[in-house]
Amino acid sequence: MTTNGIKLFGPDGYKLSDGIEQQIEALVDSDLTKRLAKSADLGRAKRIDGVHDRYIEFAKRTLRAP
C-alpha cells in the first residue's frame, strides 16, 4: 500500500524511524492548543537604527556560514 504525505528526515539526512514518525503523527492529530507558547514566551522584534548594527544584521542574513 502506498501512502502520500510528507517525509521527514533527521539531521543526518536519513528518513526518521517509523516510531518517531508515529509520534509526530500523534502530535499532529492531537489538540495542540495546550502545547502552544504563551504570548509572553514569544520573542520580540526590535528596530536596529545604528548604521553599523544594520550592516551586521544584513551581513548575517546574506553570508553563508562555512
All heavy atoms as TSV, in Angstrom:
chain	resi	resn	atom	element	x	y	z
A	1	MET	N	N	0.845	-1.179	0.000
A	1	MET	CA	C	0.000	0.000	0.000
A	1	MET	C	C	0.892	1.244	0.000
A	1	MET	O	O	1.834	1.341	0.767
A	1	MET	CB	C	-0.879	-0.022	1.246
A	1	MET	CG	C	-1.717	1.209	1.395
A	1	MET	SD	S	-2.895	0.991	2.733
A	1	MET	CE	C	-2.452	2.369	3.707
A	2	THR	N	N	0.596	2.176	-0.842
A	2	THR	CA	C	1.348	3.413	-0.921
A	2	THR	C	C	0.548	4.528	-0.263
A	2	THR	O	O	-0.646	4.670	-0.504
A	2	THR	CB	C	1.622	3.793	-2.386
A	2	THR	OG1	O	2.323	2.720	-3.007
A	2	THR	CG2	C	2.429	5.047	-2.474
A	3	THR	N	N	1.213	5.306	0.569
A	3	THR	CA	C	0.560	6.462	1.174
A	3	THR	C	C	1.286	7.717	0.732
A	3	THR	O	O	2.494	7.713	0.529
A	3	THR	CB	C	0.578	6.382	2.712
A	3	THR	OG1	O	1.935	6.280	3.142
A	3	THR	CG2	C	-0.203	5.183	3.212
A	4	ASN	N	N	0.546	8.772	0.570
A	4	ASN	CA	C	1.124	10.057	0.204
A	4	ASN	C	C	1.224	10.913	1.454
A	4	ASN	O	O	0.409	10.813	2.353
A	4	ASN	CB	C	0.266	10.767	-0.840
A	4	ASN	CG	C	0.284	10.030	-2.151
A	4	ASN	OD1	O	1.310	9.504	-2.549
A	4	ASN	ND2	N	-0.843	9.980	-2.820
A	5	GLY	N	N	2.192	11.753	1.497
A	5	GLY	CA	C	2.338	12.635	2.640
A	5	GLY	C	C	3.699	13.277	2.649
A	5	GLY	O	O	4.425	13.278	1.664
A	6	ILE	N	N	4.058	13.782	3.794
A	6	ILE	CA	C	5.329	14.464	3.965
A	6	ILE	C	C	6.338	13.486	4.550
A	6	ILE	O	O	6.040	12.781	5.508
A	6	ILE	CB	C	5.164	15.674	4.908
A	6	ILE	CG1	C	4.196	16.680	4.303
A	6	ILE	CG2	C	6.506	16.318	5.200
A	6	ILE	CD1	C	3.827	17.803	5.239
A	7	LYS	N	N	7.491	13.417	3.977
A	7	LYS	CA	C	8.568	12.591	4.512
A	7	LYS	C	C	9.490	13.493	5.323
A	7	LYS	O	O	9.921	14.545	4.853
A	7	LYS	CB	C	9.385	11.924	3.400
A	7	LYS	CG	C	8.675	10.788	2.745
A	7	LYS	CD	C	8.545	9.635	3.714
A	7	LYS	CE	C	7.841	8.484	3.053
A	7	LYS	NZ	N	7.123	7.663	3.991
A	8	LEU	N	N	9.774	13.078	6.527
A	8	LEU	CA	C	10.648	13.845	7.398
A	8	LEU	C	C	11.998	13.145	7.496
A	8	LEU	O	O	12.071	11.922	7.572
A	8	LEU	CB	C	10.019	13.978	8.787
A	8	LEU	CG	C	8.656	14.657	8.804
A	8	LEU	CD1	C	8.061	14.612	10.194
A	8	LEU	CD2	C	8.751	16.080	8.308
A	9	PHE	N	N	13.048	13.943	7.510
A	9	PHE	CA	C	14.397	13.419	7.577
A	9	PHE	C	C	15.098	13.990	8.797
A	9	PHE	O	O	14.864	15.131	9.190
A	9	PHE	CB	C	15.181	13.774	6.301
A	9	PHE	CG	C	14.601	13.137	5.076
A	9	PHE	CD1	C	13.589	13.741	4.365
A	9	PHE	CD2	C	15.066	11.903	4.645
A	9	PHE	CE1	C	13.049	13.141	3.242
A	9	PHE	CE2	C	14.543	11.296	3.524
A	9	PHE	CZ	C	13.520	11.917	2.821
A	10	GLY	N	N	15.965	13.209	9.382
A	10	GLY	CA	C	16.735	13.643	10.536
A	10	GLY	C	C	17.909	14.492	10.111
A	10	GLY	O	O	18.183	14.671	8.919
A	11	PRO	N	N	18.641	15.023	11.094
A	11	PRO	CA	C	19.797	15.878	10.768
A	11	PRO	C	C	20.901	15.138	10.032
A	11	PRO	O	O	21.742	15.754	9.392
A	11	PRO	CB	C	20.276	16.369	12.139
A	11	PRO	CG	C	19.672	15.451	13.135
A	11	PRO	CD	C	18.433	14.883	12.511
A	12	ASP	N	N	20.853	13.806	10.076
A	12	ASP	CA	C	21.860	13.020	9.359
A	12	ASP	C	C	21.478	12.775	7.903
A	12	ASP	O	O	22.225	12.171	7.147
A	12	ASP	CB	C	22.087	11.679	10.061
A	12	ASP	CG	C	20.801	10.861	10.195
A	12	ASP	OD1	O	19.728	11.321	9.740
A	12	ASP	OD2	O	20.881	9.767	10.774
A	13	GLY	N	N	20.295	13.265	7.493
A	13	GLY	CA	C	19.862	13.130	6.112
A	13	GLY	C	C	19.072	11.872	5.828
A	13	GLY	O	O	18.610	11.668	4.713
A	14	TYR	N	N	18.896	11.016	6.831
A	14	TYR	CA	C	18.146	9.772	6.649
A	14	TYR	C	C	16.719	9.931	7.146
A	14	TYR	O	O	16.434	10.743	8.027
A	14	TYR	CB	C	18.823	8.616	7.394
A	14	TYR	CG	C	20.132	8.201	6.773
A	14	TYR	CD1	C	21.337	8.666	7.268
A	14	TYR	CD2	C	20.157	7.360	5.668
A	14	TYR	CE1	C	22.544	8.301	6.693
A	14	TYR	CE2	C	21.351	6.990	5.081
A	14	TYR	CZ	C	22.534	7.456	5.604
A	14	TYR	OH	O	23.722	7.089	5.021
A	15	LYS	N	N	15.827	9.121	6.577
A	15	LYS	CA	C	14.421	9.114	6.964
A	15	LYS	C	C	14.305	8.790	8.454
A	15	LYS	O	O	15.055	7.986	8.981
A	15	LYS	CB	C	13.680	8.055	6.143
A	15	LYS	CG	C	12.230	7.897	6.452
A	15	LYS	CD	C	11.664	6.747	5.624
A	15	LYS	CE	C	10.313	6.314	6.096
A	15	LYS	NZ	N	10.245	5.850	7.463
A	16	LEU	N	N	13.352	9.448	9.127
A	16	LEU	CA	C	13.126	9.169	10.544
A	16	LEU	C	C	12.572	7.762	10.715
A	16	LEU	O	O	11.934	7.214	9.813
A	16	LEU	CB	C	12.140	10.178	11.138
A	16	LEU	CG	C	12.588	11.633	11.162
A	16	LEU	CD1	C	11.479	12.521	11.701
A	16	LEU	CD2	C	13.844	11.794	11.988
A	17	SER	N	N	12.788	7.195	11.869
A	17	SER	CA	C	12.289	5.846	12.134
A	17	SER	C	C	10.763	5.860	12.151
A	17	SER	O	O	10.131	6.901	12.362
A	17	SER	CB	C	12.812	5.335	13.474
A	17	SER	OG	O	12.194	6.039	14.539
A	18	ASP	N	N	10.157	4.694	11.935
A	18	ASP	CA	C	8.703	4.596	11.949
A	18	ASP	C	C	8.139	5.013	13.301
A	18	ASP	O	O	7.082	5.651	13.381
A	18	ASP	CB	C	8.261	3.168	11.616
A	18	ASP	CG	C	8.541	2.810	10.159
A	18	ASP	OD1	O	8.730	3.732	9.342
A	18	ASP	OD2	O	8.565	1.599	9.844
A	19	GLY	N	N	8.848	4.683	14.381
A	19	GLY	CA	C	8.388	5.055	15.721
A	19	GLY	C	C	8.317	6.556	15.913
A	19	GLY	O	O	7.342	7.085	16.451
A	20	ILE	N	N	9.348	7.271	15.455
A	20	ILE	CA	C	9.354	8.731	15.573
A	20	ILE	C	C	8.279	9.330	14.675
A	20	ILE	O	O	7.584	10.269	15.064
A	20	ILE	CB	C	10.750	9.302	15.250
A	20	ILE	CG1	C	11.747	8.859	16.333
A	20	ILE	CG2	C	10.716	10.822	15.141
A	20	ILE	CD1	C	13.172	9.267	16.079
A	21	GLU	N	N	8.107	8.796	13.472
A	21	GLU	CA	C	7.053	9.292	12.580
A	21	GLU	C	C	5.679	9.112	13.223
A	21	GLU	O	O	4.830	9.993	13.131
A	21	GLU	CB	C	7.104	8.572	11.236
A	21	GLU	CG	C	8.200	9.078	10.330
A	21	GLU	CD	C	8.124	8.474	8.934
A	21	GLU	OE1	O	7.248	7.618	8.677
A	21	GLU	OE2	O	8.954	8.859	8.102
A	22	GLN	N	N	5.454	7.992	13.894
A	22	GLN	CA	C	4.172	7.757	14.558
A	22	GLN	C	C	3.962	8.750	15.698
A	22	GLN	O	O	2.841	9.230	15.908
A	22	GLN	CB	C	4.098	6.320	15.071
A	22	GLN	CG	C	3.955	5.308	13.952
A	22	GLN	CD	C	4.104	3.864	14.425
A	22	GLN	OE1	O	4.445	3.612	15.577
A	22	GLN	NE2	N	3.862	2.928	13.525
A	23	GLN	N	N	5.017	9.088	16.427
A	23	GLN	CA	C	4.899	10.083	17.494
A	23	GLN	C	C	4.525	11.450	16.926
A	23	GLN	O	O	3.686	12.166	17.487
A	23	GLN	CB	C	6.210	10.192	18.273
A	23	GLN	CG	C	6.528	8.990	19.118
A	23	GLN	CD	C	7.895	9.110	19.785
A	23	GLN	OE1	O	8.570	10.142	19.711
A	23	GLN	NE2	N	8.320	8.034	20.434
A	24	ILE	N	N	5.145	11.817	15.810
A	24	ILE	CA	C	4.842	13.103	15.164
A	24	ILE	C	C	3.398	13.105	14.666
A	24	ILE	O	O	2.667	14.083	14.848
A	24	ILE	CB	C	5.839	13.389	14.023
A	24	ILE	CG1	C	7.235	13.612	14.597
A	24	ILE	CG2	C	5.388	14.589	13.185
A	24	ILE	CD1	C	8.339	13.667	13.572
A	25	GLU	N	N	2.967	12.013	14.037
A	25	GLU	CA	C	1.583	11.918	13.556
A	25	GLU	C	C	0.601	12.061	14.713
A	25	GLU	O	O	-0.427	12.730	14.584
A	25	GLU	CB	C	1.367	10.595	12.837
A	25	GLU	CG	C	2.018	10.528	11.478
A	25	GLU	CD	C	1.881	9.157	10.835
A	25	GLU	OE1	O	1.055	8.345	11.298
A	25	GLU	OE2	O	2.601	8.900	9.860
A	26	ALA	N	N	0.901	11.434	15.850
A	26	ALA	CA	C	0.020	11.538	17.012
A	26	ALA	C	C	-0.060	12.984	17.499
A	26	ALA	O	O	-1.140	13.466	17.868
A	26	ALA	CB	C	0.516	10.623	18.131
A	27	LEU	N	N	1.068	13.703	17.481
A	27	LEU	CA	C	1.051	15.112	17.877
A	27	LEU	C	C	0.217	15.949	16.921
A	27	LEU	O	O	-0.560	16.804	17.336
A	27	LEU	CB	C	2.475	15.670	17.926
A	27	LEU	CG	C	3.299	15.334	19.150
A	27	LEU	CD1	C	4.740	15.792	18.952
A	27	LEU	CD2	C	2.709	15.985	20.379
A	28	VAL	N	N	0.375	15.702	15.623
A	28	VAL	CA	C	-0.364	16.473	14.621
A	28	VAL	C	C	-1.863	16.213	14.752
A	28	VAL	O	O	-2.678	17.127	14.613
A	28	VAL	CB	C	0.139	16.125	13.198
A	28	VAL	CG1	C	-0.774	16.702	12.135
A	28	VAL	CG2	C	1.564	16.617	13.006
A	29	ASP	N	N	-2.232	14.984	15.062
A	29	ASP	CA	C	-3.643	14.626	15.184
A	29	ASP	C	C	-4.244	15.031	16.522
A	29	ASP	O	O	-5.462	14.984	16.692
A	29	ASP	CB	C	-3.826	13.121	14.988
A	29	ASP	CG	C	-3.543	12.683	13.563
A	29	ASP	OD1	O	-3.630	13.539	12.652
A	29	ASP	OD2	O	-3.230	11.487	13.353
A	30	SER	N	N	-3.428	15.443	17.480
A	30	SER	CA	C	-3.938	15.773	18.812
A	30	SER	C	C	-4.306	17.248	18.911
A	30	SER	O	O	-4.062	18.036	17.999
A	30	SER	CB	C	-2.891	15.424	19.870
A	30	SER	OG	O	-1.788	16.309	19.780
A	31	ASP	N	N	-4.875	17.616	20.048
A	31	ASP	CA	C	-5.220	19.008	20.334
A	31	ASP	C	C	-3.954	19.717	20.802
A	31	ASP	O	O	-3.463	19.480	21.899
A	31	ASP	CB	C	-6.299	19.075	21.410
A	31	ASP	CG	C	-6.694	20.494	21.755
A	31	ASP	OD1	O	-6.307	21.429	21.020
A	31	ASP	OD2	O	-7.396	20.673	22.771
A	32	LEU	N	N	-3.418	20.585	19.971
A	32	LEU	CA	C	-2.144	21.235	20.267
A	32	LEU	C	C	-2.296	22.539	21.046
A	32	LEU	O	O	-1.296	23.164	21.392
A	32	LEU	CB	C	-1.378	21.507	18.968
A	32	LEU	CG	C	-0.917	20.275	18.201
A	32	LEU	CD1	C	-0.287	20.683	16.878
A	32	LEU	CD2	C	0.058	19.463	19.019
A	33	THR	N	N	-3.511	22.971	21.337
A	33	THR	CA	C	-3.692	24.271	21.991
A	33	THR	C	C	-2.998	24.331	23.348
A	33	THR	O	O	-2.523	25.386	23.749
A	33	THR	CB	C	-5.179	24.604	22.165
A	33	THR	OG1	O	-5.827	23.537	22.877
A	33	THR	CG2	C	-5.866	24.792	20.825
A	34	LYS	N	N	-2.908	23.226	24.053
A	34	LYS	CA	C	-2.240	23.224	25.360
A	34	LYS	C	C	-0.730	23.292	25.215
A	34	LYS	O	O	-0.032	23.628	26.162
A	34	LYS	CB	C	-2.619	21.971	26.140
A	34	LYS	CG	C	-4.083	21.923	26.488
A	34	LYS	CD	C	-4.440	20.629	27.176
A	34	LYS	CE	C	-5.947	20.558	27.377
A	34	LYS	NZ	N	-6.368	19.251	27.836
A	35	ARG	N	N	-0.210	22.969	24.037
A	35	ARG	CA	C	1.237	22.936	23.818
A	35	ARG	C	C	1.767	24.223	23.183
A	35	ARG	O	O	2.972	24.388	23.046
A	35	ARG	CB	C	1.599	21.750	22.939
A	35	ARG	CG	C	1.158	20.415	23.540
A	35	ARG	CD	C	1.479	19.283	22.622
A	35	ARG	NE	N	2.893	19.012	22.619
A	35	ARG	CZ	C	3.492	18.051	23.331
A	35	ARG	NH1	N	2.780	17.285	24.089
A	35	ARG	NH2	N	4.779	17.866	23.267
A	36	LEU	N	N	0.869	25.127	22.778
A	36	LEU	CA	C	1.307	26.364	22.138
A	36	LEU	C	C	1.965	27.292	23.148
A	36	LEU	O	O	1.584	27.336	24.316
A	36	LEU	CB	C	0.115	27.073	21.492
A	36	LEU	CG	C	-0.566	26.329	20.347
A	36	LEU	CD1	C	-1.794	27.096	19.886
A	36	LEU	CD2	C	0.394	26.107	19.196
A	37	ALA	N	N	2.931	28.062	22.700
A	37	ALA	CA	C	3.611	29.019	23.571
A	37	ALA	C	C	2.660	30.155	23.922
A	37	ALA	O	O	1.847	30.576	23.108
A	37	ALA	CB	C	4.856	29.568	22.872
A	38	LYS	N	N	2.783	30.625	25.130
A	38	LYS	CA	C	2.023	31.798	25.567
A	38	LYS	C	C	2.674	33.037	24.960
A	38	LYS	O	O	3.871	33.053	24.680
A	38	LYS	CB	C	2.029	31.910	27.090
A	38	LYS	CG	C	1.544	30.659	27.803
A	38	LYS	CD	C	0.063	30.472	27.610
A	38	LYS	CE	C	-0.437	29.303	28.418
A	38	LYS	NZ	N	-0.897	28.187	27.652
A	39	SER	N	N	1.903	34.097	24.768
A	39	SER	CA	C	2.443	35.288	24.109
A	39	SER	C	C	3.638	35.869	24.862
A	39	SER	O	O	4.560	36.406	24.250
A	39	SER	CB	C	1.356	36.343	23.938
A	39	SER	OG	O	0.860	36.748	25.197
A	40	ALA	N	N	3.658	35.739	26.195
A	40	ALA	CA	C	4.791	36.263	26.969
A	40	ALA	C	C	6.067	35.476	26.690
A	40	ALA	O	O	7.175	35.973	26.920
A	40	ALA	CB	C	4.460	36.228	28.456
A	41	ASP	N	N	5.948	34.240	26.191
A	41	ASP	CA	C	7.114	33.401	25.931
A	41	ASP	C	C	7.659	33.561	24.515
A	41	ASP	O	O	8.686	32.973	24.182
A	41	ASP	CB	C	6.761	31.929	26.162
A	41	ASP	CG	C	6.391	31.657	27.604
A	41	ASP	OD1	O	6.922	32.351	28.495
A	41	ASP	OD2	O	5.572	30.754	27.838
A	42	LEU	N	N	6.971	34.323	23.678
A	42	LEU	CA	C	7.411	34.524	22.300
A	42	LEU	C	C	8.474	35.607	22.231
A	42	LEU	O	O	8.535	36.486	23.095
A	42	LEU	CB	C	6.224	34.909	21.418
A	42	LEU	CG	C	5.128	33.856	21.292
A	42	LEU	CD1	C	3.971	34.406	20.486
A	42	LEU	CD2	C	5.656	32.584	20.681
A	43	GLY	N	N	9.280	35.569	21.198
A	43	GLY	CA	C	10.316	36.573	21.011
A	43	GLY	C	C	9.735	37.931	20.653
A	43	GLY	O	O	8.549	38.071	20.361
A	44	ARG	N	N	10.541	38.921	20.701
A	44	ARG	CA	C	10.123	40.274	20.382
A	44	ARG	C	C	11.010	40.827	19.272
A	44	ARG	O	O	12.214	40.578	19.243
A	44	ARG	CB	C	10.249	41.184	21.602
A	44	ARG	CG	C	9.384	40.759	22.764
A	44	ARG	CD	C	7.923	41.144	22.489
A	44	ARG	NE	N	7.077	40.774	23.596
A	44	ARG	CZ	C	6.192	39.776	23.562
A	44	ARG	NH1	N	6.074	39.043	22.490
A	44	ARG	NH2	N	5.424	39.524	24.589
A	45	ALA	N	N	10.413	41.599	18.397
A	45	ALA	CA	C	11.169	42.277	17.341
A	45	ALA	C	C	11.631	43.626	17.874
A	45	ALA	O	O	10.949	44.248	18.677
A	45	ALA	CB	C	10.288	42.479	16.114
A	46	LYS	N	N	12.810	44.031	17.448
A	46	LYS	CA	C	13.271	45.360	17.842
A	46	LYS	C	C	13.910	46.023	16.644
A	46	LYS	O	O	14.505	45.375	15.791
A	46	LYS	CB	C	14.236	45.287	19.021
A	46	LYS	CG	C	15.547	44.611	18.711
A	46	LYS	CD	C	16.457	44.639	19.921
A	46	LYS	CE	C	17.803	44.037	19.550
A	46	LYS	NZ	N	18.763	44.146	20.625
A	47	ARG	N	N	13.774	47.304	16.579
A	47	ARG	CA	C	14.321	48.072	15.473
A	47	ARG	C	C	15.803	48.353	15.733
A	47	ARG	O	O	16.178	48.715	16.836
A	47	ARG	CB	C	13.563	49.381	15.306
A	47	ARG	CG	C	14.025	50.203	14.147
A	47	ARG	CD	C	13.130	51.418	13.959
A	47	ARG	NE	N	13.584	52.204	12.866
A	47	ARG	CZ	C	13.236	52.013	11.593
A	47	ARG	NH1	N	12.389	51.053	11.299
A	47	ARG	NH2	N	13.700	52.781	10.645
A	48	ILE	N	N	16.601	48.189	14.701
A	48	ILE	CA	C	18.032	48.476	14.789
A	48	ILE	C	C	18.287	49.727	13.957
A	48	ILE	O	O	18.156	49.718	12.742
A	48	ILE	CB	C	18.868	47.296	14.264
A	48	ILE	CG1	C	18.567	46.046	15.087
A	48	ILE	CG2	C	20.346	47.624	14.305
A	48	ILE	CD1	C	19.221	44.796	14.561
A	49	ASP	N	N	18.604	50.811	14.648
A	49	ASP	CA	C	18.751	52.085	13.957
A	49	ASP	C	C	20.193	52.409	13.567
A	49	ASP	O	O	20.422	53.123	12.609
A	49	ASP	CB	C	18.208	53.224	14.830
A	49	ASP	CG	C	16.692	53.168	14.932
A	49	ASP	OD1	O	16.045	52.872	13.916
A	49	ASP	OD2	O	16.169	53.415	16.027
A	50	GLY	N	N	21.166	51.909	14.293
A	50	GLY	CA	C	22.556	52.251	14.012
A	50	GLY	C	C	23.022	51.666	12.682
A	50	GLY	O	O	22.716	50.529	12.342
A	51	VAL	N	N	23.776	52.436	11.928
A	51	VAL	CA	C	24.258	52.006	10.615
A	51	VAL	C	C	25.125	50.757	10.735
A	51	VAL	O	O	24.955	49.802	9.973
A	51	VAL	CB	C	25.041	53.145	9.931
A	51	VAL	CG1	C	25.683	52.657	8.646
A	51	VAL	CG2	C	24.143	54.329	9.669
A	52	HIS	N	N	26.021	50.727	11.701
A	52	HIS	CA	C	26.907	49.576	11.862
A	52	HIS	C	C	26.104	48.329	12.227
A	52	HIS	O	O	26.336	47.246	11.691
A	52	HIS	CB	C	27.981	49.859	12.917
A	52	HIS	CG	C	28.957	50.906	12.489
A	52	HIS	ND1	N	28.857	52.210	12.902
A	52	HIS	CD2	C	30.026	50.847	11.662
A	52	HIS	CE1	C	29.829	52.910	12.353
A	52	HIS	NE2	N	30.561	52.114	11.589
A	53	ASP	N	N	25.165	48.490	13.159
A	53	ASP	CA	C	24.346	47.349	13.575
A	53	ASP	C	C	23.480	46.838	12.427
A	53	ASP	O	O	23.303	45.633	12.258
A	53	ASP	CB	C	23.463	47.720	14.766
A	53	ASP	CG	C	24.286	48.028	16.013
A	53	ASP	OD1	O	25.372	47.431	16.159
A	53	ASP	OD2	O	23.837	48.859	16.819
A	54	ARG	N	N	22.940	47.749	11.633
A	54	ARG	CA	C	22.121	47.334	10.494
A	54	ARG	C	C	22.966	46.576	9.475
A	54	ARG	O	O	22.521	45.590	8.891
A	54	ARG	CB	C	21.450	48.545	9.847
A	54	ARG	CG	C	20.343	49.109	10.738
A	54	ARG	CD	C	19.725	50.346	10.182
A	54	ARG	NE	N	19.079	50.060	8.914
A	54	ARG	CZ	C	18.589	50.985	8.120
A	54	ARG	NH1	N	18.692	52.266	8.445
A	54	ARG	NH2	N	18.008	50.657	6.991
A	55	TYR	N	N	24.206	47.021	9.244
A	55	TYR	CA	C	25.084	46.326	8.298
A	55	TYR	C	C	25.416	44.926	8.816
A	55	TYR	O	O	25.424	43.966	8.054
A	55	TYR	CB	C	26.367	47.121	8.049
A	55	TYR	CG	C	27.285	46.374	7.112
A	55	TYR	CD1	C	27.002	46.328	5.750
A	55	TYR	CD2	C	28.380	45.678	7.589
A	55	TYR	CE1	C	27.816	45.614	4.885
A	55	TYR	CE2	C	29.200	44.962	6.730
A	55	TYR	CZ	C	28.903	44.935	5.382
A	55	TYR	OH	O	29.698	44.217	4.532
A	56	ILE	N	N	25.686	44.804	10.086
A	56	ILE	CA	C	25.993	43.491	10.665
A	56	ILE	C	C	24.810	42.543	10.478
A	56	ILE	O	O	24.981	41.384	10.078
A	56	ILE	CB	C	26.371	43.628	12.157
A	56	ILE	CG1	C	27.729	44.314	12.278
A	56	ILE	CG2	C	26.377	42.276	12.852
A	56	ILE	CD1	C	28.089	44.731	13.690
A	57	GLU	N	N	23.601	43.018	10.735
A	57	GLU	CA	C	22.412	42.176	10.542
A	57	GLU	C	C	22.251	41.796	9.075
A	57	GLU	O	O	21.911	40.667	8.752
A	57	GLU	CB	C	21.158	42.876	11.063
A	57	GLU	CG	C	21.105	42.984	12.569
A	57	GLU	CD	C	21.187	41.630	13.246
A	57	GLU	OE1	O	20.481	40.694	12.825
A	57	GLU	OE2	O	21.969	41.496	14.213
A	58	PHE	N	N	22.488	42.746	8.166
A	58	PHE	CA	C	22.427	42.462	6.725
A	58	PHE	C	C	23.445	41.386	6.351
A	58	PHE	O	O	23.123	40.423	5.656
A	58	PHE	CB	C	22.676	43.743	5.926
A	58	PHE	CG	C	22.928	43.480	4.472
A	58	PHE	CD1	C	21.878	43.221	3.614
A	58	PHE	CD2	C	24.222	43.480	3.959
A	58	PHE	CE1	C	22.099	42.963	2.260
A	58	PHE	CE2	C	24.461	43.236	2.618
A	58	PHE	CZ	C	23.391	42.972	1.774
A	59	ALA	N	N	24.665	41.531	6.844
A	59	ALA	CA	C	25.725	40.577	6.520
A	59	ALA	C	C	25.381	39.188	7.058
A	59	ALA	O	O	25.588	38.176	6.381
A	59	ALA	CB	C	27.060	41.059	7.074
A	60	LYS	N	N	24.844	39.109	8.254
A	60	LYS	CA	C	24.480	37.819	8.840
A	60	LYS	C	C	23.403	37.126	8.010
A	60	LYS	O	O	23.380	35.902	7.902
A	60	LYS	CB	C	24.020	37.984	10.287
A	60	LYS	CG	C	25.164	38.322	11.228
A	60	LYS	CD	C	24.847	38.270	12.695
A	60	LYS	CE	C	23.540	38.737	13.157
A	60	LYS	NZ	N	23.402	38.850	14.607
A	61	ARG	N	N	22.496	37.888	7.418
A	61	ARG	CA	C	21.423	37.297	6.619
A	61	ARG	C	C	21.892	36.871	5.235
A	61	ARG	O	O	21.316	35.981	4.627
A	61	ARG	CB	C	20.262	38.270	6.465
A	61	ARG	CG	C	19.433	38.421	7.712
A	61	ARG	CD	C	18.135	39.175	7.442
A	61	ARG	NE	N	18.317	40.405	6.689
A	61	ARG	CZ	C	18.533	41.599	7.221
A	61	ARG	NH1	N	18.615	41.732	8.515
A	61	ARG	NH2	N	18.664	42.653	6.457
A	62	THR	N	N	22.940	37.514	4.704
A	62	THR	CA	C	23.325	37.237	3.318
A	62	THR	C	C	24.564	36.354	3.188
A	62	THR	O	O	24.741	35.728	2.147
A	62	THR	CB	C	23.586	38.549	2.563
A	62	THR	OG1	O	24.567	39.308	3.264
A	62	THR	CG2	C	22.318	39.359	2.420
A	63	LEU	N	N	25.388	36.306	4.201
A	63	LEU	CA	C	26.591	35.482	4.125
A	63	LEU	C	C	26.307	34.103	4.687
A	63	LEU	O	O	25.654	33.968	5.705
A	63	LEU	CB	C	27.734	36.149	4.898
A	63	LEU	CG	C	28.145	37.540	4.410
A	63	LEU	CD1	C	29.191	38.133	5.333
A	63	LEU	CD2	C	28.668	37.476	2.989
A	64	ARG	N	N	26.821	33.108	4.009
A	64	ARG	CA	C	26.633	31.734	4.467
A	64	ARG	C	C	27.728	31.346	5.449
A	64	ARG	O	O	28.872	31.728	5.278
A	64	ARG	CB	C	26.653	30.764	3.297
A	64	ARG	CG	C	25.515	30.969	2.351
A	64	ARG	CD	C	25.638	30.020	1.198
A	64	ARG	NE	N	24.647	30.350	0.209
A	64	ARG	CZ	C	23.778	29.468	-0.244
A	64	ARG	NH1	N	23.817	28.238	0.172
A	64	ARG	NH2	N	22.887	29.819	-1.133
A	65	ALA	N	N	27.323	30.566	6.438
A	65	ALA	CA	C	28.321	30.056	7.403
A	65	ALA	C	C	29.150	28.972	6.717
A	65	ALA	O	O	28.649	28.247	5.853
A	65	ALA	CB	C	27.615	29.497	8.627
A	66	PRO	N	N	30.414	28.844	7.106
A	66	PRO	CA	C	31.263	27.820	6.462
A	66	PRO	C	C	30.809	26.418	6.789
A	66	PRO	O	O	30.176	26.118	7.711
A	66	PRO	CB	C	32.643	28.073	7.042
A	66	PRO	CG	C	32.483	29.036	8.165
A	66	PRO	CD	C	31.119	29.610	8.085
